[in-house]
Amino acid sequence: MMENEKFIECVADTEVRERDTRYLILVIYDIVDNKRRTQFCKYVSSFGFRVQKSCFEAVIDKHRYRRLVEGITPFIKVEDSIRVYKIRSRDDVMNFGEFMSYTEEDVIVI
């Protein structure tokens, strides 16, 4: 294999890994209005699951992450707070107390 072909193969492999990368997303919120809070919970639960009263976790790829973040704007008002953390590895998370386990599932729609 020529040097140029090795480089192209390496770049292609990196692009595939980046495309397949999943992130652990943590969404925490403090929304004053009950109706908007309920709507926001329904929205976020379509990406992940509730781990505490005002906290959701999701394991999603970068495209779903982008869609999640872009969809937050309609729910937020000046008096509210929504924070989204993108964690690259579960190894970055320490859990104390009751542990909620979950499995990553790939969904295939036919």
VMD Tcl script that draws the C-alpha trace (Angstrom):
set ca {
  {0.00 0.00 0.00}
  {1.32 3.41 -0.90}
  {1.79 6.15 1.70}
  {-1.02 8.23 0.22}
  {-3.46 5.29 0.42}
  {-2.58 4.74 4.11}
  {-3.35 8.38 4.84}
  {-6.71 8.22 3.03}
  {-7.62 5.01 4.87}
  {-6.72 6.61 8.22}
  {-8.83 9.69 7.50}
  {-11.79 7.55 6.41}
  {-11.50 5.44 9.60}
  {-11.45 8.59 11.75}
  {-14.54 9.96 9.97}
  {-16.43 6.71 10.62}
  {-15.49 6.76 14.33}
  {-16.57 10.39 14.67}
  {-19.84 9.66 12.92}
  {-20.53 6.66 15.19}
  {-19.57 8.44 18.41}
  {-22.25 8.57 21.04}
  {-22.30 10.98 23.93}
  {-23.78 10.78 27.38}
  {-25.92 13.91 27.60}
  {-27.05 15.40 30.88}
  {-29.92 17.92 30.76}
  {-30.80 19.81 33.94}
  {-33.47 22.44 34.11}
  {-35.38 24.86 36.28}
  {-38.50 25.99 34.42}
  {-40.92 28.19 36.36}
  {-44.12 27.62 34.37}
  {-45.79 24.22 34.95}
  {-47.15 23.92 31.40}
  {-43.80 24.68 29.74}
  {-42.01 22.41 32.22}
  {-44.35 19.52 31.37}
  {-43.90 20.13 27.64}
  {-40.12 20.30 28.06}
  {-40.10 17.01 29.99}
  {-42.03 15.31 27.19}
  {-39.60 16.75 24.65}
  {-36.45 15.66 26.50}
  {-37.87 12.23 27.32}
  {-38.02 11.56 23.57}
  {-34.19 11.61 23.67}
  {-33.46 9.97 27.02}
  {-34.86 9.25 30.45}
  {-35.38 11.01 33.75}
  {-32.80 10.28 36.45}
  {-33.97 12.91 38.95}
  {-36.87 15.36 39.15}
  {-35.17 18.02 37.01}
  {-32.55 15.91 35.29}
  {-32.50 13.73 32.18}
  {-29.77 11.56 30.70}
  {-29.48 10.40 27.11}
  {-26.97 8.43 25.07}
  {-27.17 9.90 21.58}
  {-25.04 10.56 18.52}
  {-23.98 14.04 17.44}
  {-26.92 14.47 15.04}
  {-29.53 13.75 17.70}
  {-27.54 15.95 20.10}
  {-27.75 18.83 17.63}
  {-31.49 18.23 17.20}
  {-31.98 18.14 21.00}
  {-30.16 21.44 21.52}
  {-31.89 23.19 18.61}
  {-35.32 22.19 19.97}
  {-34.81 23.72 23.41}
  {-35.33 27.38 22.44}
  {-39.19 27.34 22.37}
  {-39.30 26.15 25.99}
  {-37.01 28.73 27.59}
  {-37.97 32.13 28.99}
  {-35.82 34.71 30.79}
  {-36.72 33.41 34.26}
  {-35.81 29.78 33.39}
  {-32.56 27.85 33.26}
  {-31.68 24.83 31.11}
  {-28.20 23.36 31.04}
  {-26.95 20.65 28.68}
  {-23.72 18.79 29.38}
  {-22.04 16.57 26.77}
  {-19.96 13.89 28.47}
  {-17.69 11.88 26.21}
  {-17.47 8.77 28.38}
  {-19.39 7.06 31.14}
  {-16.04 6.81 32.88}
  {-16.39 10.55 33.57}
  {-19.48 9.93 35.73}
  {-19.40 9.04 39.42}
  {-22.62 7.73 40.94}
  {-23.48 7.62 44.64}
  {-26.67 6.21 46.08}
  {-29.34 4.54 44.00}
  {-27.95 3.64 40.60}
  {-30.20 3.57 37.57}
  {-28.73 1.27 34.96}
  {-29.63 1.46 31.32}
  {-28.52 -0.12 28.13}
  {-27.77 1.56 24.87}
  {-30.02 0.37 22.12}
  {-29.66 0.87 18.42}
  {-33.06 1.43 16.86}
  {-33.67 0.17 13.36}
  {-36.80 1.32 11.59}
  {-37.90 -0.74 8.62}
}
mol new
graphics top color blue
foreach p $ca { graphics top sphere $p radius 0.5 }
foreach p [lrange $ca 0 end-1] q [lrange $ca 1 end] { graphics top cylinder $p $q radius 0.2 }
display resetview
